[in-house]
Amino acid sequence: MIKYIEKITVPCYDTDASWLLKPASFMNLAQEAAGRHAVYLGFGYDDLIVSNTAWILSRVHVEFIDTPKWREDITLTTWHKGLNRLFFLRDFVLTDAQGKERVKATTSWLVLNLETRRLVRDPKLIEEGTVCTENAIETPADKVQMPKKVEPEFVMEHKVSYSDIDTNGHANNAMYMHWAMDAVDYDIASTRPVKEFTINFNHETKAGEVVKLYKAVVEKEDGRHVFVEGRLAEASSFIVEIVFKRLPVL
């Protein structure tokens, strides 16, 4: 099974006030599908934990072509593309009942030693016969940086708590997207659908740590670009560029 396929009906708790699938909810769906597929292929959680290692998501790029809504029946397909330098690449496509692409994504993963918190590079982890070279998105997720000509503004603090923590003992990747969307003005986040986003995970956060969220906004032809960075002291924990669609001119 080179590709893993999962049928889903979008639940209400994964959607916003406009009934649209939330960005963080897509990330949750994607990481679960990736985990199940990895188990089937022999490099899942239980396979890695024997050597005290685990998969860590490093970069994500998601494009929302037509965001699924509450109660829609959708199909999530994922496959891994093998090793690219330091990163193990995995892609995703969400399609509707008619087979139309609604969301597509590419992700870059690393392997972390849970004791030393150092990265592990093991090309033998992935068997060659399990790789699919098809691209949902042509290029891997890019590095994100705050725009140089805009001074970021402090928005709020978030104390990492019980609900943020996952099985690796740190804040789950989808929670960072929740924090980022909460840092965006509600009238923007609730009325303008997300066109795409790219997020980089730079440093893990643990329970009790306080993440300071900073925001910068740049208007471009393709929409409003909102950059949100979470900082631990002066170190960057994560940074995301979210592109919101332009509202139609009446």
ChimeraX attribute file (.defattr): number of C-alpha atoms within 10 A of each C-alpha:
attribute: neighborCount
match mode: 1-to-1
recipient: residues
	/A:1	9
	/A:2	15
	/A:3	14
	/A:4	17
	/A:5	17
	/A:6	13
	/A:7	14
	/A:8	15
	/A:9	13
	/A:10	19
	/A:11	15
	/A:12	14
	/A:13	11
	/A:14	18
	/A:15	20
	/A:16	17
	/A:17	11
	/A:18	13
	/A:19	17
	/A:20	19
	/A:21	24
	/A:22	23
	/A:23	24
	/A:24	20
	/A:25	20
	/A:26	19
	/A:27	18
	/A:28	17
	/A:29	15
	/A:30	22
	/A:31	17
	/A:32	11
	/A:33	20
	/A:34	20
	/A:35	15
	/A:36	15
	/A:37	21
	/A:38	20
	/A:39	15
	/A:40	12
	/A:41	15
	/A:42	15
	/A:43	19
	/A:44	17
	/A:45	17
	/A:46	14
	/A:47	15
	/A:48	18
	/A:49	14
	/A:50	9
	/A:51	10
	/A:52	14
	/A:53	22
	/A:54	23
	/A:55	22
	/A:56	18
	/A:57	21
	/A:58	20
	/A:59	26
	/A:60	25
	/A:61	23
	/A:62	26
	/A:63	21
	/A:64	19
	/A:65	15
	/A:66	17
	/A:67	18
	/A:68	23
	/A:69	20
	/A:70	17
	/A:71	13
	/A:72	14
	/A:73	16
	/A:74	22
	/A:75	19
	/A:76	20
	/A:77	19
	/A:78	25
	/A:79	27
	/A:80	26
	/A:81	21
	/A:82	19
	/A:83	20
	/A:84	12
	/A:85	9
	/A:86	15
	/A:87	18
	/A:88	22
	/A:89	24
	/A:90	25
	/A:91	28
	/A:92	25
	/A:93	23
	/A:94	27
	/A:95	20
	/A:96	18
	/A:97	11
	/A:98	8
	/A:99	10
	/A:100	14
	/A:101	17
	/A:102	17
	/A:103	22
	/A:104	22
	/A:105	27
	/A:106	26
	/A:107	25
	/A:108	24
	/A:109	18
	/A:110	19
	/A:111	22
	/A:112	20
	/A:113	17
	/A:114	16
	/A:115	8
	/A:116	9
	/A:117	11
	/A:118	11
	/A:119	16
	/A:120	14
	/A:121	15
	/A:122	11
	/A:123	14
	/A:124	8
	/A:125	15
	/A:126	18
	/A:127	12
	/A:128	11
	/A:129	8
	/A:130	16
	/A:131	17
	/A:132	16
	/A:133	13
	/A:134	11
	/A:135	18
	/A:136	18
	/A:137	17
	/A:138	10
	/A:139	9
	/A:140	19
	/A:141	21
	/A:142	14
	/A:143	14
	/A:144	17
	/A:145	14
	/A:146	19
	/A:147	15
	/A:148	8
	/A:149	8
	/A:150	11
	/A:151	12
	/A:152	17
	/A:153	12
	/A:154	15
	/A:155	15
	/A:156	14
	/A:157	15
	/A:158	13
	/A:159	14
	/A:160	18
	/A:161	14
	/A:162	12
	/A:163	10
	/A:164	19
	/A:165	17
	/A:166	13
	/A:167	9
	/A:168	14
	/A:169	13
	/A:170	16
	/A:171	20
	/A:172	20
	/A:173	25
	/A:174	18
	/A:175	19
	/A:176	24
	/A:177	23
	/A:178	15
	/A:179	19
	/A:180	24
	/A:181	21
	/A:182	15
	/A:183	21
	/A:184	20
	/A:185	11
	/A:186	11
	/A:187	8
	/A:188	14
	/A:189	16
	/A:190	15
	/A:191	14
	/A:192	17
	/A:193	21
	/A:194	27
	/A:195	21
	/A:196	20
	/A:197	22
	/A:198	22
	/A:199	28
	/A:200	25
	/A:201	20
	/A:202	16
	/A:203	13
	/A:204	16
	/A:205	22
	/A:206	19
	/A:207	15
	/A:208	11
	/A:209	13
	/A:210	17
	/A:211	23
	/A:212	19
	/A:213	25
	/A:214	22
	/A:215	23
	/A:216	21
	/A:217	20
	/A:218	13
	/A:219	12
	/A:220	10
	/A:221	8
	/A:222	11
	/A:223	17
	/A:224	19
	/A:225	23
	/A:226	23
	/A:227	26
	/A:228	31
	/A:229	27
	/A:230	28
	/A:231	20
	/A:232	16
	/A:233	11
	/A:234	8
	/A:235	11
	/A:236	18
	/A:237	20
	/A:238	26
	/A:239	27
	/A:240	28
	/A:241	25
	/A:242	26
	/A:243	24
	/A:244	21
	/A:245	18
	/A:246	16
	/A:247	10
	/A:248	5
	/A:249	4
	/A:250	3
